């Protein structure tokens, strides 16, 4: 085993240091993955540099004997809710694995968790859809992390034919005739922001999360605006569609994001239909409308990515109707300290 240097925190304001860290981090995470979607360099840089009251973010590195970065660590931790948790993402250069660099960074995670008063460490591994074992899985198990939830990463090539989308919309329209679909780009209209925030707050409790320890998020209009500002700083544009119930409340929402630094990919973020409004085919209606909104302003070829828990049968059925296909699994890991 090589002598491992002391972990060092990297200052994202230092362009040279950040770029060296990013090069190692992304190469290790993307290795062997056809549909890897690690944040683009400028997205990650902006995400680290944009101030937020809702998450702490840190990047760390360990160096090899020549002084080059051998392993990287990305830490983030909620500041307003779920304050017992810390999320860790460790990556090690392929040519220096099994030399103690990852283990050293794992100790750094434990040290930072203790300093911050966090008692649950979370992580994620992207693994082959065929179940082939990966070095990351063995490393996670050796460090006490267990799989608490599994999400399927699915992809869909855009653009979709407009008549195909219109046909799906017509197919389900009779199930929600009293509901109104409302769309916007980037910034939630002031008149809906409180209700939209309230739906965001319930997402982690209503979406299937397996055995993950999750508390309701503290979400309000200020947090919605903070998220919008960060995404714009990262060069991301968002398309959002909500369903308004007959009584004027919001019944569901869906989100798509495209970034200028990663134009070949689009990301399907949260989609939620509140329990009281399920059974009206709103999930498919929302996604169809949102895809139409995106494609009418951006018809370029790209791949849209989505992640859903294996046990989320209704949403997986919606994705199948749209034509999504599975490409890998995202194992969500957890360890109580």
Secondary structure, 3 states (H helix, E strand, C coil): CCCCCCCEEECCCCHHHHHHHHHHHHHHHHCCCCCCCCCCHHHHHHHHHCCCCCEEEEEEEEECCCCCEEEEEEEEEECCCCCCEEEEEEEECHHHCCCCHHHHHHHHHHHHHHHHCCCEEEEEEEEECCCCCCHHHHHHHHCCCEEEEEEEEEEEEECCCHHHHHHHHHHHHHHHCCCEEEEEECCCCCCCHHHHHHHHHHHHHHCCCCCCCCCCCCCCHHHHHHHHHHHHHCCEEEEEEEEECCCCCEEEEEEEEEECCEEEEEEEEEEEECHHHCCCCHHHHHHHHHHHHHHHHCCCCEEEEEEEECCCHHHHHHHHHHCCEEEEEEEEEEEEC
